[in-house]
Amino acid sequence: MLLEIISPDKTVYSGEVTLVQLPGRLSSFEILKNHAPIISTLKKGTVRIIEAGGEERVFTIPGGVVENKDNHVVVLADGR
């Protein structure tokens, strides 16, 4: 699935991933391939991803919103 992490001033990450772990406002959650469509708010925390090649990466965000539809995940990170 395609993941994009976008901040107000730049694209932080864009690439194929197999897992995205997110800091949801109420609790953390994961998105895997063929996940149901979702829009959720995010709190300050870390976004953990597993890239298509198996490498793990971690990004810190100050909060934001995530949308997943048709295996395209977009994280809009706050600018704070």
mmCIF file of the N, C-alpha and C atoms, coordinates in Angstrom:
data_MODEL
# 
_entry.id   MODEL 
# 
loop_
_atom_site.group_PDB 
_atom_site.id 
_atom_site.type_symbol 
_atom_site.label_atom_id 
_atom_site.label_alt_id 
_atom_site.label_comp_id 
_atom_site.label_asym_id 
_atom_site.label_entity_id 
_atom_site.label_seq_id 
_atom_site.pdbx_PDB_ins_code 
_atom_site.Cartn_x 
_atom_site.Cartn_y 
_atom_site.Cartn_z 
_atom_site.occupancy 
_atom_site.B_iso_or_equiv 
_atom_site.pdbx_formal_charge 
_atom_site.auth_seq_id 
_atom_site.auth_comp_id 
_atom_site.auth_asym_id 
_atom_site.auth_atom_id 
_atom_site.pdbx_PDB_model_num 
ATOM 1   N N  . MET A 1 1  ? 0.848   -1.177 0.000  1.00 0.00 ? 1  MET A N  1 
ATOM 2   C CA . MET A 1 1  ? 0.000   0.000  0.000  1.00 0.00 ? 1  MET A CA 1 
ATOM 3   C C  . MET A 1 1  ? 0.894   1.241  0.000  1.00 0.00 ? 1  MET A C  1 
ATOM 4   N N  . LEU A 1 2  ? 0.375   2.320  -0.493 1.00 0.00 ? 2  LEU A N  1 
ATOM 5   C CA . LEU A 1 2  ? 1.138   3.568  -0.578 1.00 0.00 ? 2  LEU A CA 1 
ATOM 6   C C  . LEU A 1 2  ? 0.892   4.408  0.669  1.00 0.00 ? 2  LEU A C  1 
ATOM 7   N N  . LEU A 1 3  ? 1.977   4.883  1.282  1.00 0.00 ? 3  LEU A N  1 
ATOM 8   C CA . LEU A 1 3  ? 1.895   5.765  2.439  1.00 0.00 ? 3  LEU A CA 1 
ATOM 9   C C  . LEU A 1 3  ? 2.526   7.101  2.092  1.00 0.00 ? 3  LEU A C  1 
ATOM 10  N N  . GLU A 1 4  ? 1.829   8.173  2.467  1.00 0.00 ? 4  GLU A N  1 
ATOM 11  C CA . GLU A 1 4  ? 2.386   9.522  2.370  1.00 0.00 ? 4  GLU A CA 1 
ATOM 12  C C  . GLU A 1 4  ? 2.247   10.182 3.736  1.00 0.00 ? 4  GLU A C  1 
ATOM 13  N N  . ILE A 1 5  ? 3.348   10.726 4.239  1.00 0.00 ? 5  ILE A N  1 
ATOM 14  C CA . ILE A 1 5  ? 3.326   11.529 5.464  1.00 0.00 ? 5  ILE A CA 1 
ATOM 15  C C  . ILE A 1 5  ? 3.674   12.939 5.032  1.00 0.00 ? 5  ILE A C  1 
ATOM 16  N N  . ILE A 1 6  ? 2.729   13.851 5.236  1.00 0.00 ? 6  ILE A N  1 
ATOM 17  C CA . ILE A 1 6  ? 2.872   15.217 4.736  1.00 0.00 ? 6  ILE A CA 1 
ATOM 18  C C  . ILE A 1 6  ? 2.753   16.204 5.886  1.00 0.00 ? 6  ILE A C  1 
ATOM 19  N N  . SER A 1 7  ? 3.724   17.112 5.977  1.00 0.00 ? 7  SER A N  1 
ATOM 20  C CA . SER A 1 7  ? 3.652   18.216 6.936  1.00 0.00 ? 7  SER A CA 1 
ATOM 21  C C  . SER A 1 7  ? 3.304   19.466 6.134  1.00 0.00 ? 7  SER A C  1 
ATOM 22  N N  . PRO A 1 8  ? 3.002   20.582 6.795  1.00 0.00 ? 8  PRO A N  1 
ATOM 23  C CA . PRO A 1 8  ? 2.637   21.790 6.051  1.00 0.00 ? 8  PRO A CA 1 
ATOM 24  C C  . PRO A 1 8  ? 3.714   22.281 5.075  1.00 0.00 ? 8  PRO A C  1 
ATOM 25  N N  . ASP A 1 9  ? 4.976   21.981 5.337  1.00 0.00 ? 9  ASP A N  1 
ATOM 26  C CA . ASP A 1 9  ? 6.024   22.524 4.486  1.00 0.00 ? 9  ASP A CA 1 
ATOM 27  C C  . ASP A 1 9  ? 6.728   21.509 3.595  1.00 0.00 ? 9  ASP A C  1 
ATOM 28  N N  . LYS A 1 10 ? 6.451   20.198 3.760  1.00 0.00 ? 10 LYS A N  1 
ATOM 29  C CA . LYS A 1 10 ? 7.139   19.215 2.914  1.00 0.00 ? 10 LYS A CA 1 
ATOM 30  C C  . LYS A 1 10 ? 6.492   17.843 3.017  1.00 0.00 ? 10 LYS A C  1 
ATOM 31  N N  . THR A 1 11 ? 6.830   16.984 2.072  1.00 0.00 ? 11 THR A N  1 
ATOM 32  C CA . THR A 1 11 ? 6.461   15.577 2.152  1.00 0.00 ? 11 THR A CA 1 
ATOM 33  C C  . THR A 1 11 ? 7.557   14.873 2.925  1.00 0.00 ? 11 THR A C  1 
ATOM 34  N N  . VAL A 1 12 ? 7.214   14.322 4.080  1.00 0.00 ? 12 VAL A N  1 
ATOM 35  C CA . VAL A 1 12 ? 8.178   13.685 4.963  1.00 0.00 ? 12 VAL A CA 1 
ATOM 36  C C  . VAL A 1 12 ? 8.529   12.287 4.471  1.00 0.00 ? 12 VAL A C  1 
ATOM 37  N N  . TYR A 1 13 ? 7.515   11.576 3.951  1.00 0.00 ? 13 TYR A N  1 
ATOM 38  C CA . TYR A 1 13 ? 7.743   10.212 3.469  1.00 0.00 ? 13 TYR A CA 1 
ATOM 39  C C  . TYR A 1 13 ? 6.719   9.882  2.400  1.00 0.00 ? 13 TYR A C  1 
ATOM 40  N N  . SER A 1 14 ? 7.147   9.142  1.395  1.00 0.00 ? 14 SER A N  1 
ATOM 41  C CA . SER A 1 14 ? 6.248   8.620  0.373  1.00 0.00 ? 14 SER A CA 1 
ATOM 42  C C  . SER A 1 14 ? 6.827   7.305  -0.109 1.00 0.00 ? 14 SER A C  1 
ATOM 43  N N  . GLY A 1 15 ? 6.067   6.213  0.027  1.00 0.00 ? 15 GLY A N  1 
ATOM 44  C CA . GLY A 1 15 ? 6.572   4.938  -0.433 1.00 0.00 ? 15 GLY A CA 1 
ATOM 45  C C  . GLY A 1 15 ? 5.628   3.794  -0.118 1.00 0.00 ? 15 GLY A C  1 
ATOM 46  N N  . GLU A 1 16 ? 5.996   2.617  -0.610 1.00 0.00 ? 16 GLU A N  1 
ATOM 47  C CA . GLU A 1 16 ? 5.215   1.406  -0.405 1.00 0.00 ? 16 GLU A CA 1 
ATOM 48  C C  . GLU A 1 16 ? 5.546   0.792  0.962  1.00 0.00 ? 16 GLU A C  1 
ATOM 49  N N  . VAL A 1 17 ? 4.506   0.459  1.711  1.00 0.00 ? 17 VAL A N  1 
ATOM 50  C CA . VAL A 1 17 ? 4.675   -0.111 3.049  1.00 0.00 ? 17 VAL A CA 1 
ATOM 51  C C  . VAL A 1 17 ? 3.733   -1.306 3.214  1.00 0.00 ? 17 VAL A C  1 
ATOM 52  N N  . THR A 1 18 ? 4.037   -2.141 4.209  1.00 0.00 ? 18 THR A N  1 
ATOM 53  C CA . THR A 1 18 ? 3.155   -3.262 4.518  1.00 0.00 ? 18 THR A CA 1 
ATOM 54  C C  . THR A 1 18 ? 2.398   -3.042 5.825  1.00 0.00 ? 18 THR A C  1 
ATOM 55  N N  . LEU A 1 19 ? 2.867   -2.105 6.668  1.00 0.00 ? 19 LEU A N  1 
ATOM 56  C CA . LEU A 1 19 ? 2.232   -1.826 7.959  1.00 0.00 ? 19 LEU A CA 1 
ATOM 57  C C  . LEU A 1 19 ? 2.470   -0.374 8.336  1.00 0.00 ? 19 LEU A C  1 
ATOM 58  N N  . VAL A 1 20 ? 1.435   0.250  8.899  1.00 0.00 ? 20 VAL A N  1 
ATOM 59  C CA . VAL A 1 20 ? 1.548   1.597  9.462  1.00 0.00 ? 20 VAL A CA 1 
ATOM 60  C C  . VAL A 1 20 ? 0.945   1.553  10.856 1.00 0.00 ? 20 VAL A C  1 
ATOM 61  N N  . GLN A 1 21 ? 1.718   1.928  11.869 1.00 0.00 ? 21 GLN A N  1 
ATOM 62  C CA . GLN A 1 21 ? 1.225   1.998  13.253 1.00 0.00 ? 21 GLN A CA 1 
ATOM 63  C C  . GLN A 1 21 ? 1.151   3.475  13.619 1.00 0.00 ? 21 GLN A C  1 
ATOM 64  N N  . LEU A 1 22 ? -0.023  3.890  14.113 1.00 0.00 ? 22 LEU A N  1 
ATOM 65  C CA . LEU A 1 22 ? -0.296  5.318  14.317 1.00 0.00 ? 22 LEU A CA 1 
ATOM 66  C C  . LEU A 1 22 ? -0.737  5.619  15.747 1.00 0.00 ? 22 LEU A C  1 
ATOM 67  N N  . PRO A 1 23 ? -0.415  6.841  16.239 1.00 0.00 ? 23 PRO A N  1 
ATOM 68  C CA . PRO A 1 23 ? -0.846  7.252  17.576 1.00 0.00 ? 23 PRO A CA 1 
ATOM 69  C C  . PRO A 1 23 ? -2.236  7.896  17.537 1.00 0.00 ? 23 PRO A C  1 
ATOM 70  N N  . GLY A 1 24 ? -3.282  7.085  17.516 1.00 0.00 ? 24 GLY A N  1 
ATOM 71  C CA . GLY A 1 24 ? -4.645  7.610  17.492 1.00 0.00 ? 24 GLY A CA 1 
ATOM 72  C C  . GLY A 1 24 ? -4.958  8.435  18.723 1.00 0.00 ? 24 GLY A C  1 
ATOM 73  N N  . ARG A 1 25 ? -5.913  9.316  18.601 1.00 0.00 ? 25 ARG A N  1 
ATOM 74  C CA . ARG A 1 25 ? -6.275  10.212 19.703 1.00 0.00 ? 25 ARG A CA 1 
ATOM 75  C C  . ARG A 1 25 ? -6.654  9.426  20.962 1.00 0.00 ? 25 ARG A C  1 
ATOM 76  N N  . LEU A 1 26 ? -7.368  8.300  20.804 1.00 0.00 ? 26 LEU A N  1 
ATOM 77  C CA . LEU A 1 26 ? -7.785  7.497  21.959 1.00 0.00 ? 26 LEU A CA 1 
ATOM 78  C C  . LEU A 1 26 ? -6.843  6.340  22.241 1.00 0.00 ? 26 LEU A C  1 
ATOM 79  N N  . SER A 1 27 ? -6.249  5.764  21.207 1.00 0.00 ? 27 SER A N  1 
ATOM 80  C CA . SER A 1 27 ? -5.284  4.674  21.378 1.00 0.00 ? 27 SER A CA 1 
ATOM 81  C C  . SER A 1 27 ? -4.567  4.442  20.053 1.00 0.00 ? 27 SER A C  1 
ATOM 82  N N  . SER A 1 28 ? -3.426  3.800  20.109 1.00 0.00 ? 28 SER A N  1 
ATOM 83  C CA . SER A 1 28 ? -2.689  3.536  18.879 1.00 0.00 ? 28 SER A CA 1 
ATOM 84  C C  . SER A 1 28 ? -3.393  2.435  18.089 1.00 0.00 ? 28 SER A C  1 
ATOM 85  N N  . PHE A 1 29 ? -3.186  2.428  16.779 1.00 0.00 ? 29 PHE A N  1 
ATOM 86  C CA . PHE A 1 29 ? -3.787  1.421  15.923 1.00 0.00 ? 29 PHE A CA 1 
ATOM 87  C C  . PHE A 1 29 ? -2.906  1.203  14.706 1.00 0.00 ? 29 PHE A C  1 
ATOM 88  N N  . GLU A 1 30 ? -3.174  0.106  14.001 1.00 0.00 ? 30 GLU A N  1 
ATOM 89  C CA . GLU A 1 30 ? -2.396  -0.245 12.821 1.00 0.00 ? 30 GLU A CA 1 
ATOM 90  C C  . GLU A 1 30 ? -3.286  -0.313 11.594 1.00 0.00 ? 30 GLU A C  1 
ATOM 91  N N  . ILE A 1 31 ? -2.676  -0.021 10.454 1.00 0.00 ? 31 ILE A N  1 
ATOM 92  C CA . ILE A 1 31 ? -3.340  -0.180 9.170  1.00 0.00 ? 31 ILE A CA 1 
ATOM 93  C C  . ILE A 1 31 ? -2.500  -1.156 8.354  1.00 0.00 ? 31 ILE A C  1 
ATOM 94  N N  . LEU A 1 32 ? -3.162  -2.193 7.867  1.00 0.00 ? 32 LEU A N  1 
ATOM 95  C CA . LEU A 1 32 ? -2.540  -3.181 6.995  1.00 0.00 ? 32 LEU A CA 1 
ATOM 96  C C  . LEU A 1 32 ? -3.227  -3.126 5.632  1.00 0.00 ? 32 LEU A C  1 
ATOM 97  N N  . LYS A 1 33 ? -2.662  -3.831 4.651  1.00 0.00 ? 33 LYS A N  1 
ATOM 98  C CA . LYS A 1 33 ? -3.239  -3.864 3.314  1.00 0.00 ? 33 LYS A CA 1 
ATOM 99  C C  . LYS A 1 33 ? -4.705  -4.297 3.384  1.00 0.00 ? 33 LYS A C  1 
ATOM 100 N N  . ASN A 1 34 ? -5.535  -3.648 2.577  1.00 0.00 ? 34 ASN A N  1 
ATOM 101 C CA . ASN A 1 34 ? -6.974  -3.906 2.468  1.00 0.00 ? 34 ASN A CA 1 
ATOM 102 C C  . ASN A 1 34 ? -7.761  -3.549 3.728  1.00 0.00 ? 34 ASN A C  1 
ATOM 103 N N  . HIS A 1 35 ? -7.214  -2.649 4.546  1.00 0.00 ? 35 HIS A N  1 
ATOM 104 C CA . HIS A 1 35 ? -7.939  -2.139 5.721  1.00 0.00 ? 35 HIS A CA 1 
ATOM 105 C C  . HIS A 1 35 ? -9.175  -1.383 5.242  1.00 0.00 ? 35 HIS A C  1 
ATOM 106 N N  . ALA A 1 36 ? -10.219 -1.424 6.027  1.00 0.00 ? 36 ALA A N  1 
ATOM 107 C CA . ALA A 1 36 ? -11.432 -0.665 5.711  1.00 0.00 ? 36 ALA A CA 1 
ATOM 108 C C  . ALA A 1 36 ? -11.101 0.824  5.646  1.00 0.00 ? 36 ALA A C  1 
ATOM 109 N N  . PRO A 1 37 ? -11.820 1.594  4.839  1.00 0.00 ? 37 PRO A N  1 
ATOM 110 C CA . PRO A 1 37 ? -11.592 3.033  4.799  1.00 0.00 ? 37 PRO A CA 1 
ATOM 111 C C  . PRO A 1 37 ? -11.734 3.638  6.192  1.00 0.00 ? 37 PRO A C  1 
ATOM 112 N N  . ILE A 1 38 ? -10.880 4.600  6.502  1.00 0.00 ? 38 ILE A N  1 
ATOM 113 C CA . ILE A 1 38 ? -10.892 5.214  7.829  1.00 0.00 ? 38 ILE A CA 1 
ATOM 114 C C  . ILE A 1 38 ? -10.359 6.641  7.739  1.00 0.00 ? 38 ILE A C  1 
ATOM 115 N N  . ILE A 1 39 ? -10.915 7.500  8.571  1.00 0.00 ? 39 ILE A N  1 
ATOM 116 C CA . ILE A 1 39 ? -10.368 8.832  8.827  1.00 0.00 ? 39 ILE A CA 1 
ATOM 117 C C  . ILE A 1 39 ? -10.306 8.959  10.340 1.00 0.00 ? 39 ILE A C  1 
ATOM 118 N N  . SER A 1 40 ? -9.143  9.374  10.872 1.00 0.00 ? 40 SER A N  1 
ATOM 119 C CA . SER A 1 40 ? -8.984  9.458  12.320 1.00 0.00 ? 40 SER A CA 1 
ATOM 120 C C  . SER A 1 40 ? -8.052  10.603 12.680 1.00 0.00 ? 40 SER A C  1 
ATOM 121 N N  . THR A 1 41 ? -8.277  11.173 13.853 1.00 0.00 ? 41 THR A N  1 
ATOM 122 C CA . THR A 1 41 ? -7.350  12.174 14.367 1.00 0.00 ? 41 THR A CA 1 
ATOM 123 C C  . THR A 1 41 ? -6.188  11.469 15.056 1.00 0.00 ? 41 THR A C  1 
ATOM 124 N N  . LEU A 1 42 ? -5.051  12.139 15.075 1.00 0.00 ? 42 LEU A N  1 
ATOM 125 C CA . LEU A 1 42 ? -3.839  11.589 15.672 1.00 0.00 ? 42 LEU A CA 1 
ATOM 126 C C  . LEU A 1 42 ? -3.318  12.526 16.741 1.00 0.00 ? 42 LEU A C  1 
ATOM 127 N N  . LYS A 1 43 ? -2.732  11.946 17.788 1.00 0.00 ? 43 LYS A N  1 
ATOM 128 C CA . LYS A 1 43 ? -2.098  12.760 18.826 1.00 0.00 ? 43 LYS A CA 1 
ATOM 129 C C  . LYS A 1 43 ? -0.586  12.757 18.600 1.00 0.00 ? 43 LYS A C  1 
ATOM 130 N N  . LYS A 1 44 ? 0.106   13.551 19.392 1.00 0.00 ? 44 LYS A N  1 
ATOM 131 C CA . LYS A 1 44 ? 1.564   13.584 19.323 1.00 0.00 ? 44 LYS A CA 1 
ATOM 132 C C  . LYS A 1 44 ? 2.106   12.190 19.612 1.00 0.00 ? 44 LYS A C  1 
ATOM 133 N N  . GLY A 1 45 ? 3.047   11.764 18.794 1.00 0.00 ? 45 GLY A N  1 
ATOM 134 C CA . GLY A 1 45 ? 3.620   10.441 19.003 1.00 0.00 ? 45 GLY A CA 1 
ATOM 135 C C  . GLY A 1 45 ? 4.421   9.980  17.806 1.00 0.00 ? 45 GLY A C  1 
ATOM 136 N N  . THR A 1 46 ? 4.593   8.675  17.712 1.00 0.00 ? 46 THR A N  1 
ATOM 137 C CA . THR A 1 46 ? 5.408   8.121  16.643 1.00 0.00 ? 46 THR A CA 1 
ATOM 138 C C  . THR A 1 46 ? 4.554   7.336  15.652 1.00 0.00 ? 46 THR A C  1 
ATOM 139 N N  . VAL A 1 47 ? 4.938   7.464  14.395 1.00 0.00 ? 47 VAL A N  1 
ATOM 140 C CA . VAL A 1 47 ? 4.371   6.665  13.323 1.00 0.00 ? 47 VAL A CA 1 
ATOM 141 C C  . VAL A 1 47 ? 5.436   5.631  12.981 1.00 0.00 ? 47 VAL A C  1 
ATOM 142 N N  . ARG A 1 48 ? 5.093   4.367  13.154 1.00 0.00 ? 48 ARG A N  1 
ATOM 143 C CA . ARG A 1 48 ? 6.022   3.271  12.865 1.00 0.00 ? 48 ARG A CA 1 
ATOM 144 C C  . ARG A 1 48 ? 5.563   2.589  11.590 1.00 0.00 ? 48 ARG A C  1 
ATOM 145 N N  . ILE A 1 49 ? 6.499   2.380  10.667 1.00 0.00 ? 49 ILE A N  1 
ATOM 146 C CA . ILE A 1 49 ? 6.139   1.738  9.409  1.00 0.00 ? 49 ILE A CA 1 
ATOM 147 C C  . ILE A 1 49 ? 7.084   0.566  9.131  1.00 0.00 ? 49 ILE A C  1 
ATOM 148 N N  . ILE A 1 50 ? 6.573   -0.391 8.382  1.00 0.00 ? 50 ILE A N  1 
ATOM 149 C CA . ILE A 1 50 ? 7.394   -1.460 7.827  1.00 0.00 ? 50 ILE A CA 1 
ATOM 150 C C  . ILE A 1 50 ? 7.319   -1.278 6.316  1.00 0.00 ? 50 ILE A C  1 
ATOM 151 N N  . GLU A 1 51 ? 8.453   -0.973 5.712  1.00 0.00 ? 51 GLU A N  1 
ATOM 152 C CA . GLU A 1 51 ? 8.499   -0.758 4.271  1.00 0.00 ? 51 GLU A CA 1 
ATOM 153 C C  . GLU A 1 51 ? 8.324   -2.085 3.536  1.00 0.00 ? 51 GLU A C  1 
ATOM 154 N N  . ALA A 1 52 ? 7.986   -2.005 2.253  1.00 0.00 ? 52 ALA A N  1 
ATOM 155 C CA . ALA A 1 52 ? 7.745   -3.199 1.444  1.00 0.00 ? 52 ALA A CA 1 
ATOM 156 C C  . ALA A 1 52 ? 8.944   -4.149 1.467  1.00 0.00 ? 52 ALA A C  1 
ATOM 157 N N  . GLY A 1 53 ? 10.142  -3.628 1.603  1.00 0.00 ? 53 GLY A N  1 
ATOM 158 C CA . GLY A 1 53 ? 11.344  -4.453 1.666  1.00 0.00 ? 53 GLY A CA 1 
ATOM 159 C C  . GLY A 1 53 ? 11.634  -5.030 3.039  1.00 0.00 ? 53 GLY A C  1 
ATOM 160 N N  . GLY A 1 54 ? 10.811  -4.689 4.045  1.00 0.00 ? 54 GLY A N  1 
ATOM 161 C CA . GLY A 1 54 ? 10.975  -5.241 5.386  1.00 0.00 ? 54 GLY A CA 1 
ATOM 162 C C  . GLY A 1 54 ? 11.661  -4.326 6.381  1.00 0.00 ? 54 GLY A C  1 
ATOM 163 N N  . GLU A 1 55 ? 12.175  -3.177 5.923  1.00 0.00 ? 55 GLU A N  1 
ATOM 164 C CA . GLU A 1 55 ? 12.863  -2.256 6.829  1.00 0.00 ? 55 GLU A CA 1 
ATOM 165 C C  . GLU A 1 55 ? 11.857  -1.466 7.660  1.00 0.00 ? 55 GLU A C  1 
ATOM 166 N N  . GLU A 1 56 ? 12.160  -1.300 8.947  1.00 0.00 ? 56 GLU A N  1 
ATOM 167 C CA . GLU A 1 56 ? 11.313  -0.526 9.857  1.00 0.00 ? 56 GLU A CA 1 
ATOM 168 C C  . GLU A 1 56 ? 11.825  0.903  9.938  1.00 0.00 ? 56 GLU A C  1 
ATOM 169 N N  . ARG A 1 57 ? 10.889  1.855  9.927  1.00 0.00 ? 57 ARG A N  1 
ATOM 170 C CA . ARG A 1 57 ? 11.238  3.271  10.100 1.00 0.00 ? 57 ARG A CA 1 
ATOM 171 C C  . ARG A 1 57 ? 10.255  3.890  11.077 1.00 0.00 ? 57 ARG A C  1 
ATOM 172 N N  . VAL A 1 58 ? 10.706  4.930  11.768 1.00 0.00 ? 58 VAL A N  1 
ATOM 173 C CA . VAL A 1 58 ? 9.879   5.609  12.765 1.00 0.00 ? 58 VAL A CA 1 
ATOM 174 C C  . VAL A 1 58 ? 9.958   7.115  12.525 1.00 0.00 ? 58 VAL A C  1 
ATOM 175 N N  . PHE A 1 59 ? 8.795   7.763  12.584 1.00 0.00 ? 59 PHE A N  1 
ATOM 176 C CA . PHE A 1 59 ? 8.705   9.214  12.428 1.00 0.00 ? 59 PHE A CA 1 
ATOM 177 C C  . PHE A 1 59 ? 7.937   9.768  13.625 1.00 0.00 ? 59 PHE A C  1 
ATOM 178 N N  . THR A 1 60 ? 8.333   10.932 14.116 1.00 0.00 ? 60 THR A N  1 
ATOM 179 C CA . THR A 1 60 ? 7.619   11.600 15.205 1.00 0.00 ? 60 THR A CA 1 
ATOM 180 C C  . THR A 1 60 ? 6.744   12.694 14.606 1.00 0.00 ? 60 THR A C  1 
ATOM 181 N N  . ILE A 1 61 ? 5.477   12.724 15.034 1.00 0.00 ? 61 ILE A N  1 
ATOM 182 C CA . ILE A 1 61 ? 4.565   13.767 14.563 1.00 0.00 ? 61 ILE A CA 1 
ATOM 183 C C  . ILE A 1 61 ? 3.972   14.497 15.765 1.00 0.00 ? 61 ILE A C  1 
ATOM 184 N N  . PRO A 1 62 ? 3.602   15.780 15.579 1.00 0.00 ? 62 PRO A N  1 
ATOM 185 C CA . PRO A 1 62 ? 3.002   16.537 16.679 1.00 0.00 ? 62 PRO A CA 1 
ATOM 186 C C  . PRO A 1 62 ? 1.489   16.355 16.777 1.00 0.00 ? 62 PRO A C  1 
ATOM 187 N N  . GLY A 1 63 ? 0.927   15.471 15.968 1.00 0.00 ? 63 GLY A N  1 
ATOM 188 C CA . GLY A 1 63 ? -0.517  15.271 15.885 1.00 0.00 ? 63 GLY A CA 1 
ATOM 189 C C  . GLY A 1 63 ? -0.935  15.433 14.441 1.00 0.00 ? 63 GLY A C  1 
ATOM 190 N N  . GLY A 1 64 ? -2.217  15.235 14.168 1.00 0.00 ? 64 GLY A N  1 
ATOM 191 C CA . GLY A 1 64 ? -2.693  15.402 12.803 1.00 0.00 ? 64 GLY A CA 1 
ATOM 192 C C  . GLY A 1 64 ? -3.902  14.545 12.504 1.00 0.00 ? 64 GLY A C  1 
ATOM 193 N N  . VAL A 1 65 ? -4.002  14.150 11.232 1.00 0.00 ? 65 VAL A N  1 
ATOM 194 C CA . VAL A 1 65 ? -5.136  13.371 10.737 1.00 0.00 ? 65 VAL A CA 1 
ATOM 195 C C  . VAL A 1 65 ? -4.602  12.313 9.792  1.00 0.00 ? 65 VAL A C  1 
ATOM 196 N N  . VAL A 1 66 ? -5.253  11.138 9.775  1.00 0.00 ? 66 VAL A N  1 
ATOM 197 C CA . VAL A 1 66 ? -4.904  10.088 8.820  1.00 0.00 ? 66 VAL A CA 1 
ATOM 198 C C  . VAL A 1 66 ? -6.156  9.697  8.045  1.00 0.00 ? 66 VAL A C  1 
ATOM 199 N N  . GLU A 1 67 ? -5.957  9.414  6.758  1.00 0.00 ? 67 GLU A N  1 
ATOM 200 C CA . GLU A 1 67 ? -7.030  8.884  5.924  1.00 0.00 ? 67 GLU A CA 1 
ATOM 201 C C  . GLU A 1 67 ? -6.496  7.667  5.185  1.00 0.00 ? 67 GLU A C  1 
ATOM 202 N N  . ASN A 1 68 ? -7.287  6.603  5.158  1.00 0.00 ? 68 ASN A N  1 
ATOM 203 C CA . ASN A 1 68 ? -6.949  5.412  4.385  1.00 0.00 ? 68 ASN A CA 1 
ATOM 204 C C  . ASN A 1 68 ? -8.126  5.079  3.485  1.00 0.00 ? 68 ASN A C  1 
ATOM 205 N N  . LYS A 1 69 ? -7.827  4.920  2.189  1.00 0.00 ? 69 LYS A N  1 
ATOM 206 C CA . LYS A 1 69 ? -8.850  4.522  1.233  1.00 0.00 ? 69 LYS A CA 1 
ATOM 207 C C  . LYS A 1 69 ? -8.167  3.809  0.084  1.00 0.00 ? 69 LYS A C  1 
ATOM 208 N N  . ASP A 1 70 ? -8.627  2.624  -0.234 1.00 0.00 ? 70 ASP A N  1 
ATOM 209 C CA . ASP A 1 70 ? -8.099  1.858  -1.369 1.00 0.00 ? 70 ASP A CA 1 
ATOM 210 C C  . ASP A 1 70 ? -6.589  1.665  -1.287 1.00 0.00 ? 70 ASP A C  1 
ATOM 211 N N  . ASN A 1 71 ? -6.092  1.293  -0.112 1.00 0.00 ? 71 ASN A N  1 
ATOM 212 C CA . ASN A 1 71 ? -4.661  1.033  0.116  1.00 0.00 ? 71 ASN A CA 1 
ATOM 213 C C  . ASN A 1 71 ? -3.778  2.259  -0.150 1.00 0.00 ? 71 ASN A C  1 
ATOM 214 N N  . HIS A 1 72 ? -4.324  3.441  0.058  1.00 0.00 ? 72 HIS A N  1 
ATOM 215 C CA . HIS A 1 72 ? -3.570  4.702  -0.015 1.00 0.00 ? 72 HIS A CA 1 
ATOM 216 C C  . HIS A 1 72 ? -3.766  5.408  1.326  1.00 0.00 ? 72 HIS A C  1 
ATOM 217 N N  . VAL A 1 73 ? -2.699  5.441  2.119  1.00 0.00 ? 73 VAL A N  1 
ATOM 218 C CA . VAL A 1 73 ? -2.743  6.033  3.456  1.00 0.00 ? 73 VAL A CA 1 
ATOM 219 C C  . VAL A 1 73 ? -2.070  7.398  3.412  1.00 0.00 ? 73 VAL A C  1 
ATOM 220 N N  . VAL A 1 74 ? -2.789  8.433  3.860  1.00 0.00 ? 74 VAL A N  1 
ATOM 221 C CA . VAL A 1 74 ? -2.227  9.778  3.900  1.00 0.00 ? 74 VAL A CA 1 
ATOM 222 C C  . VAL A 1 74 ? -2.267  10.278 5.334  1.00 0.00 ? 74 VAL A C  1 
ATOM 223 N N  . VAL A 1 75 ? -1.101  10.636 5.865  1.00 0.00 ? 75 VAL A N  1 
ATOM 224 C CA . VAL A 1 75 ? -0.991  11.230 7.196  1.00 0.00 ? 75 VAL A CA 1 
ATOM 225 C C  . VAL A 1 75 ? -0.702  12.713 6.995  1.00 0.00 ? 75 VAL A C  1 
ATOM 226 N N  . LEU A 1 76 ? -1.614  13.559 7.455  1.00 0.00 ? 76 LEU A N  1 
ATOM 227 C CA . LEU A 1 76 ? -1.419  15.008 7.425  1.00 0.00 ? 76 LEU A CA 1 
ATOM 228 C C  . LEU A 1 76 ? -0.986  15.426 8.825  1.00 0.00 ? 76 LEU A C  1 
ATOM 229 N N  . ALA A 1 77 ? 0.304   15.683 8.983  1.00 0.00 ? 77 ALA A N  1 
ATOM 230 C CA . ALA A 1 77 ? 0.848   16.037 10.293 1.00 0.00 ? 77 ALA A CA 1 
ATOM 231 C C  . ALA A 1 77 ? 0.669   17.519 10.558 1.00 0.00 ? 77 ALA A C  1 
ATOM 232 N N  . ASP A 1 78 ? 0.357   17.860 11.807 1.00 0.00 ? 78 ASP A N  1 
ATOM 233 C CA . ASP A 1 78 ? 0.234   19.261 12.216 1.00 0.00 ? 78 ASP A CA 1 
ATOM 234 C C  . ASP A 1 78 ? 1.556   19.968 12.014 1.00 0.00 ? 78 ASP A C  1 
ATOM 235 N N  . GLY A 1 79 ? 1.496   21.276 11.953 1.00 0.00 ? 79 GLY A N  1 
ATOM 236 C CA . GLY A 1 79 ? 2.694   22.076 11.743 1.00 0.00 ? 79 GLY A CA 1 
ATOM 237 C C  . GLY A 1 79 ? 3.325   22.617 13.010 1.00 0.00 ? 79 GLY A C  1 
ATOM 238 N N  . ARG A 1 80 ? 2.879   22.175 14.153 1.00 0.00 ? 80 ARG A N  1 
ATOM 239 C CA . ARG A 1 80 ? 3.408   22.701 15.410 1.00 0.00 ? 80 ARG A CA 1 
ATOM 240 C C  . ARG A 1 80 ? 4.782   22.190 15.696 1.00 0.00 ? 80 ARG A C  1 
# 
